[in-house]
Amino acid sequence: MPNVDHASVSRLADIPPVTAGNLVVALLVLPLFALFGQTVVEIAPVAELATQWGIVVAVVGVAISVEEQSFAGIGFRRPTWLDLGYTAATVIVVLLVFAGTDPVVEALGLPVTGDAGTMAAGVGVGVALAGAVTTGIVEEILFRGYPIERLLAYTDSPFVAGGLTWGVFTVAHAAVWPVGNLLQIGAVAAMLTVVYLRRRTLFPVIGAHSLVWALAVMGQYYG
């Protein structure tokens, strides 16, 4: 495990208030919304999708108009043909991670569920697939592209930027996933973080994330 650069960590204090606030919104508002929907009041699927898009539009809007970032500067860099290969490889590895860790989770007796976080219950397949695509796009922007790029700008440390966003992403899923699934999500999130840091474009991670969710939805309906 690489050593943490304490100078990089200390530079987190130099993040301007606007950027710090936008980072808080990006990393925490969606998990809090999911927790609210799980514990306080049931939220209609279409309203849930609209809220997710609203959060990401707000974060990107502040980044572009107030922080004066370019779209490329928050992860929307032009992909290359190599990124298509990264997308396909990432999908395959993610599926292998789930398949390979299933016996471990089962042996440990950890609770799991097959449909946590999906919209498969009570909605049509079209809405469920829209939810899969939304999840892939929104989560990768909020938990990978925007925060990693902003944290890199101030810490110059991929380990700090990637580690912080990975940790928040993993813990955030505790709102809807039981412990067994959460361990698998943590492993997948680590891989997506590495892919993003390697390519510095959202397209392969959005593509892989959305495809994996879409396959999960199709499995719920037709498996």
N, C-alpha and C positions, 0 to 999 in steps of 0.2 A: 504494500500500500504506500503510495507516495506521501512524502512529508507535507503537512499543511504549511504553506507560506504565511507566517503570522503577519508579515507586512501587508500581504494581499488582503487578509481578513481585516486588518485595521483600516484599510482604505474604504471599507464599507461605510465608515462614518462620513466619508466625503460625498456620498450620494446626495444630490440636491433633494429638498423636500418634495418637489413635484414628482420626480422619478421614484423616490421612496414610496410615496403614496400610490402611484400607479403600480408599482411592484406589489404592494399589499393587495390592491384590488385584483391584479392578475392572479396572484397565488392563493388568495383566501376567500374571495367573494363566491366563486363557483362552489367550493366545498361547503361553505356555510349555507348556500342556497340548497344544495343537495341534502344537507343535514336537516334543514327546515322542512323540506318536502318529505323526509323520512319520519320525522318526529312530531311535527306540529300540524300540518294540514296537507292533504293529498293535492298535488298539483297536476293539472291536466297535461297530457303529453305535448300538445301543441304549445301550450303556455310555457312548458319547460324548455322546449326548443327555442322559442322566441326569446326567453330570458337569457339562455346561453349565448345566443347571437348578440343580444343587447350588451352583455358584459364584454364580449370580445370587441365589438364595435367601439365601445367606450374606451377600452384600453388602447386600441390602435389609434383612435382619434386623438387621445391625449398625447400619445407618443409622436404622432405626425404633426399635430397643430401646436402643441404646447412645448414638448421637448425638442421639436424641430428635427426629428429623426426621419430618415428616408425609409421607404418600405424595405429596401435591401438591408438597412441597418437594424431591422427587427426580425430578420429571417427570411424575407421574401426575395432571396437571390435567385437569379435565373438558373434553373436546373440544367444539367447536361445529360447526355445519354447514359453516362455512368450512374447517375442517380436513379435511373430506371432499374438498373441492375441492383443497386443498393435497396430499392424498394422491394423487389422480388426476394432478395436474399433475407431481408429483415422479416418479411412475412413468414418465410419458411422457418427461420430460427425461432421466431415467437411461437409458432405452432409447436415446434419441437420442445421449447421450454415448458409449455403447458403440458404436453404429453409426457415429458420426462420427469416433471415434478409431481404429477398426479400420484404416482405410487408413494412418493416420499410423504406427501401431505396425508394420504390415506393411512400410511403406516404410523404416522404420528398422531392420528386420530383428530386432526384439526377440522373444525367445521368448514364446510364449503357449500356453495350453491351454484347451480348451473346458469342462473339468469340474473344474478345481481348486477344492477346497473343497466340492464337492458330494458327496452320498451316492449318486450315480446308479449307481456300479459295485457290482454284487453284492447289491443290496437291492431290495425291491419298491418300487413307486411310492408306496405309502402311507407307508413309512418315509422315503423321500426327501422327500416333501412335509412330513412332520413335521419333518424336518431343516431345511427351508426356513423354516418358521414359527418354529422354535426359534432359528435364526440371526437372524431379524429381531427377535424379542423380546429375546433375550439380549444381542446386540451393541448394540442401541440403549439398553438400560438401562445396561450396563457402560461403554460408550464415549461415550454422549451424555447421557442423563438424569441419572444420579447424578453423574458427575464434573463435568459442566458446571455443574450447580446448586451443588455444593459449592465449586468454584473461583470461581464468580461471587460466592458469599457472602463470600469472603475477599479477592478481588482487585477486585471490582466492575468487571471488564474483560471484555466479551464477546470481545475479540480474544485476550486471554491464555487464557481458559477454552476458547474454541473452537479456538484454534491449537494448544494443548497436546494436547487430546483428538484433534484431527484428525491430528496428527503421530504420536501413539502408535497410533491405529487403522490408519493407512496402513502404518507400519513393521511392525505386528503381522501383517499379511497376507502379509508376505514369507515366513512359515513355510510357506505352502501355495500361493502364487501366484508364477509367474515374472514377470520384470521388465515385460514388455509388459502383462500383466494388471494388475500393480501400479500402473502409471501411470494406468490407467483407474479402478481402485479409489480412488486418491487423489483424482481429479476428482469421483467420485461421493460420496466421504466429505465433501469440502468442501461439496458442495451439501446433503447431509443435515444437516451442522452448521449451515449458514445457515438451513435450514428450521426446525430445532429452536430456534435462537436467536430466530428471528422469531416462532414460535408458542408456545414454552415449554411444550409438551406433547408427550409421547412418541407419541401416537396417530398423527399423520400420518407420522412417520418409521418407526415400527414397521410400519404398514400398507404403505407404499411398499417398504420393505426386504423384507418378507415376500413381497409380490406379485412383485417382480422375481425373487427367488430361486425362487419357485414356477413362474414362467414359464420360468426356466432349466432347472429340473428337467423340466417337461413337454416342453421342447425336446429334452432328452437322451433321453427315452423315446419320444416320438412325432414328433419333428422329422424 
